[in-house]
Amino acid sequence: MAGLTVSYAPPRSRWSAWSYVGYSTTRAGDASTDARSVSVTSALTYGLGRWLPGCTLSVQADYDRYVDTAVPASDTHAVSGLVLFKLATF
């Protein structure tokens, strides 16, 4: 398993962003599994402080892929997205 997270939040800016990439492999000694998996998630956030103090608006996108050369029927792909409006900071 390997993973990397990168984030960026410039000083004095309402914008911030982050991204995560993960990769893993699984291999069984009896060749019943020979799989690779990759996941990518990224988000962009904007602080609405000028209009709504403590509130943020975020957009997130995700991609996942699983490939098993020993059992191709178990291969999967997934893409998803999320919009989050945070009303207050606790």
C-alpha positions in Angstrom: 0.0 0.0 0.0 1.2 3.4 -0.9 -0.5 6.8 -0.5 0.1 10.4 -1.0 -1.8 13.5 0.2 -1.1 17.0 -1.0 -2.9 20.1 0.3 -2.7 23.7 -0.6 -4.1 26.7 1.3 -2.7 30.0 0.4 -2.4 32.5 3.3 -5.1 35.2 3.4 -7.2 33.2 0.9 -10.6 31.7 1.3 -9.7 28.9 -1.1 -8.1 25.6 -0.2 -7.6 22.3 -2.0 -6.3 18.8 -1.3 -5.8 15.6 -3.2 -5.1 12.0 -2.2 -3.8 9.1 -4.3 -3.6 5.5 -3.0 -2.3 2.4 -4.7 -2.3 -1.2 -3.4 -1.6 -4.7 -4.6 -2.7 -8.1 -3.4 -1.3 -11.4 -4.5 -2.1 -14.9 -3.2 0.5 -17.7 -3.3 -2.0 -20.0 -5.0 -2.7 -17.5 -7.8 -6.4 -17.1 -6.7 -5.9 -13.3 -6.5 -3.6 -11.0 -8.4 -5.2 -7.5 -7.8 -4.3 -3.9 -8.0 -6.4 -1.0 -6.6 -6.1 2.7 -7.1 -8.1 5.5 -5.5 -8.0 9.2 -6.2 -9.9 11.9 -4.2 -9.7 15.6 -4.6 -11.5 18.5 -3.1 -11.8 22.3 -3.5 -13.2 24.4 -0.6 -14.2 28.1 -0.5 -14.8 29.9 2.8 -17.9 32.1 2.6 -16.7 34.3 5.4 -17.5 37.6 3.7 -21.2 36.7 3.4 -21.6 33.9 6.0 -18.9 33.8 8.6 -17.8 30.2 9.5 -19.5 28.7 6.5 -17.8 26.9 3.6 -18.7 25.4 0.2 -16.8 22.3 -0.9 -16.7 20.2 -4.1 -15.2 16.7 -3.9 -14.6 14.2 -6.7 -13.6 10.5 -6.2 -12.3 7.8 -8.6 -11.7 4.1 -7.6 -10.5 1.2 -9.7 -10.0 -2.4 -8.7 -8.5 -4.9 -11.2 -7.9 -8.6 -10.5 -6.2 -10.5 -13.4 -7.0 -13.8 -11.7 -10.7 -13.1 -11.4 -11.6 -10.5 -14.1 -15.3 -10.6 -13.1 -14.4 -8.9 -9.8 -13.0 -5.7 -11.6 -14.8 -2.5 -10.5 -14.7 1.2 -11.5 -16.4 3.9 -9.5 -16.7 7.7 -10.0 -18.5 9.9 -7.5 -18.9 13.5 -6.5 -20.1 15.5 -3.6 -21.1 19.1 -2.9 -21.0 20.1 0.8 -22.3 23.3 2.3 -21.1 23.7 5.9 -23.3 26.1 7.8 -21.2 26.7 10.9 -17.9 25.9 12.6 -18.2 24.0 15.9 
